[in-house]
């Protein structure tokens, strides 16, 4: 899910199921929300901790 996406949900109102659209809101703290493109913006030193070892080591 991305911020701003509209999610179709159902809520029960007086015993009836009614469609309810909930907006996905981006958390105020950027650390709580980690989009895929954020990995490219991270410095290499920070990215190394998250990702697998560099491909150079695999080619040995």
Backbone bond lengths (Angstrom), bond angles and torsions (degrees), N, CA, C in turn:
res aa  C-N    CA-C-N  psi(-1)  N-CA   C-N-CA  omega(-1)  CA-C   N-CA-C  phi
1 X - - - 1.462 - - 1.529 109.40 -
2 X 1.342 113.89 141.40 1.458 119.21 178.61 1.521 108.50 -112.60
3 X 1.331 117.92 154.08 1.468 119.87 177.02 1.519 109.60 -58.46
4 X 1.322 116.95 136.26 1.465 120.36 178.90 1.518 112.50 93.53
5 X 1.354 117.38 -14.23 1.466 119.36 176.72 1.527 109.31 -65.73
6 X 1.319 115.69 143.00 1.471 119.91 177.79 1.521 108.20 -100.03
7 X 1.316 115.95 124.56 1.453 121.28 -177.73 1.527 108.62 -103.55
8 X 1.334 116.08 131.05 1.470 119.35 177.84 1.521 108.37 -84.89
9 X 1.318 116.59 118.66 1.458 120.75 179.22 1.523 108.65 -128.37
10 X 1.325 115.39 164.42 1.456 119.97 176.64 1.516 109.18 -119.34
11 X 1.329 115.62 138.30 1.458 120.72 176.78 1.528 107.61 -124.04
12 X 1.317 115.53 152.05 1.456 119.66 179.79 1.526 108.94 -92.74
13 X 1.341 116.42 120.84 1.465 121.32 178.40 1.522 108.16 -125.19
14 X 1.321 116.27 115.76 1.466 121.73 -179.17 1.527 111.30 52.96
15 X 1.333 116.36 40.23 1.461 119.65 176.54 1.515 113.77 80.94
16 X 1.331 117.62 3.51 1.464 120.10 178.57 1.520 109.80 -113.94
17 X 1.326 115.80 146.07 1.465 119.43 179.15 1.519 108.33 -89.35
18 X 1.334 115.68 118.48 1.461 120.55 -176.85 1.519 109.36 -118.17
19 X 1.361 117.94 135.10 1.462 118.90 177.22 1.516 110.83 -63.63
20 X 1.332 115.81 138.41 1.455 120.87 -178.81 1.516 108.09 -135.64
21 X 1.331 116.84 120.34 1.467 120.32 -179.46 1.519 109.66 -90.89
22 X 1.329 114.41 121.63 1.468 119.63 179.47 1.513 108.90 -110.98
23 X 1.307 115.81 131.13 1.456 119.41 179.11 1.526 109.23 -87.60
24 X 1.318 116.19 135.65 1.462 119.93 177.46 1.520 107.77 -85.25
25 X 1.312 115.80 119.70 1.461 120.30 -175.67 1.520 109.69 -105.08
26 X 1.311 115.75 138.24 1.465 120.86 178.82 1.530 109.18 -71.93
27 X 1.330 117.39 129.11 1.466 120.00 178.16 1.531 111.33 -58.29
28 X 1.326 115.98 152.05 1.465 119.68 -178.40 1.523 110.50 -66.38
29 X 1.345 116.15 -34.94 1.463 119.41 -178.79 1.527 109.47 -89.12
30 X 1.329 118.30 119.17 1.472 121.12 -177.84 1.527 112.46 -58.66
31 X 1.331 116.94 -25.95 1.466 119.49 -179.41 1.525 111.13 -66.63
32 X 1.352 117.20 -26.88 1.462 120.39 -178.72 1.523 111.31 -75.09
33 X 1.317 117.16 -20.39 1.465 120.72 -177.24 1.520 108.91 -122.13
34 X 1.334 116.14 117.64 1.468 119.28 -175.18 1.525 109.92 -121.64
35 X 1.327 118.37 87.77 1.467 121.09 179.86 1.520 111.10 -69.59
36 X 1.336 117.93 154.89 1.465 121.05 -178.40 1.527 112.70 -55.72
37 X 1.329 117.71 -39.26 1.463 119.37 -175.98 1.527 111.81 -70.09
38 X 1.333 118.17 -12.84 1.464 120.71 -178.98 1.524 110.60 -66.03
39 X 1.344 117.16 -28.88 1.462 119.55 -177.96 1.518 111.15 -63.15
40 X 1.323 117.30 -32.55 1.456 120.08 -179.05 1.530 110.93 -72.53
41 X 1.327 116.43 -27.54 1.461 119.60 -177.26 1.528 112.55 -82.44
42 X 1.348 116.34 -16.90 1.460 119.60 -178.93 1.526 110.75 -69.34
43 X 1.315 117.32 148.64 1.475 120.18 174.26 1.524 109.19 -63.91
44 X 1.313 116.72 154.61 1.464 120.69 -176.04 1.527 111.51 -58.32
45 X 1.320 117.39 -39.41 1.459 120.31 -177.42 1.529 110.61 -62.20
46 X 1.325 117.60 -38.00 1.463 120.76 -179.96 1.521 110.30 -75.14
47 X 1.323 116.67 -36.46 1.464 120.57 -177.54 1.520 111.32 -68.02
48 X 1.349 117.32 -32.45 1.466 120.94 -177.31 1.522 110.93 -61.98
49 X 1.314 117.52 -35.52 1.462 120.42 -179.52 1.515 111.50 -65.13
50 X 1.328 117.43 -35.13 1.468 121.07 -177.76 1.522 111.70 -82.13
51 X 1.308 116.57 -45.74 1.463 120.23 -170.13 1.522 111.93 -88.96
52 X 1.331 115.61 174.46 1.464 120.67 178.24 1.533 108.70 -70.66
53 X 1.318 117.24 169.64 1.470 119.82 178.74 1.520 110.70 -58.88
54 X 1.334 117.71 154.95 1.468 121.11 -179.17 1.515 111.30 -56.52
55 X 1.338 116.01 152.26 1.464 120.64 -176.56 1.532 111.17 -64.31
56 X 1.311 118.20 -21.29 1.468 121.56 -178.69 1.527 110.13 -59.81
57 X 1.335 116.89 -36.80 1.464 119.59 -178.61 1.527 110.50 -73.38
58 X 1.320 117.98 -28.59 1.463 121.00 -178.27 1.524 111.51 -72.03
59 X 1.342 117.31 -28.04 1.462 120.78 -173.11 1.525 112.53 -78.25
60 X 1.346 117.48 -3.53 1.476 120.02 -178.42 1.527 110.95 -63.18
